Amino acid sequence: MRIELLSPESAKDVDLAQWQTLAQNSINVNPFFEHWSLLPALKWFTPNEDVFLVTAYQKDTLVALFPIQIESHKIGIRFIKIWCHDHCFLSDALYLSDVAIEDILIKVMRRLKVSTLKIDLHSRSAYGRLITQNSFVFESSRGAVFNPETIEPKWQYQAGKVRKENKRIVKRFYQSTDATYVTSKQDPEKEWLLNYCQLEHSGWKRIKKGSILSDINTYNYYKELVEQGVELERVEFQGLVEEHKIFAISFRIVSRNIAFELKTTFAEDFRQLYPGVILELENLQAMDFAYVDSCTTSSNYLINRLWPDQKVVCTSLFFDNQITGKILKAIYRLKKRLSS
């Protein structure tokens, strides 16, 4: 097996047809690591970071791919982590079912002479049994839909007060407006990203400098992601709109009938009508994917109230079996015991 570590600049030289074939056949589904999403991220978010794209080939066939970042602990110990930028919500590597992803990771660690690997925001089994069983693993969860048919039954089992509140705000919204629920599939000519960015930038996120338009690199990333993603039918927008008004917009990315809900914004002038909640309800009722990830922590009240399931996401800390790794693992275990 041939393993390459490519700079962000060199990543664009990976054969896109092979990259797309790998994504379509990977044991993990992760649109954040597909070429139309990851290449813009490597282009716009890595000017001063030690980031590489790891590619693995059997003969001349691409069989594994994931980005890494080299970092240094405050005491000077170097380690690598699976690279996730601020707009990436899953770090599962792309690789074929007959590929030993653990072997690739360990070879990369030894090539870079590091003994520690950190993986944020990954599914439980995304990096193989060896990594999973020999890591310190910390779990959290976020809202999900494992089966769209479970949405309505969950809502039926909600407290009567919650059900009545949902019905009340929906009725009030549509009585107070002439809004309709529209998607980019129904209206592909609408400038969806521009409308989203302008709506988001008109509210509190502009003040907090958390909107897409607050940072030129973030805007450029989403511009390229959406342009390529729409062409490949990987990006979908949804909105509550009138002829001259936009009440709320959201968008998602999709791969192999699995969706990841990226962002939602609403017109704050109409906050008393809860347009963001209405759009969330409309999106959930229209779901027809095999699985949907909200990309939102389970502590979010709205997600907890409306989404029927919880997806477990992990942070793992893995130490190799070399002498340095054993020492670091022992130190970490002792520190963890003393702090508990």
PyMOL commands that set and color helices and strands:
alter all, ss='L'
color gray80, all
select helices_A, chain A and resi 8-11+16-25+31-33+35-44+101-111+128-133+148-156+160-176+192-201+204-207+212-214+216-231+268-273+275-285+301-306+323-339
alter helices_A, ss='H'
color red, helices_A
select strands_A, chain A and resi 2-6+51-58+61-72+78-82+94-95+116-122+135-145+180-183+235-241+246-255+258-266+291-297+309-319
alter strands_A, ss='S'
color yellow, strands_A
deselect
rebuild
show_as cartoon
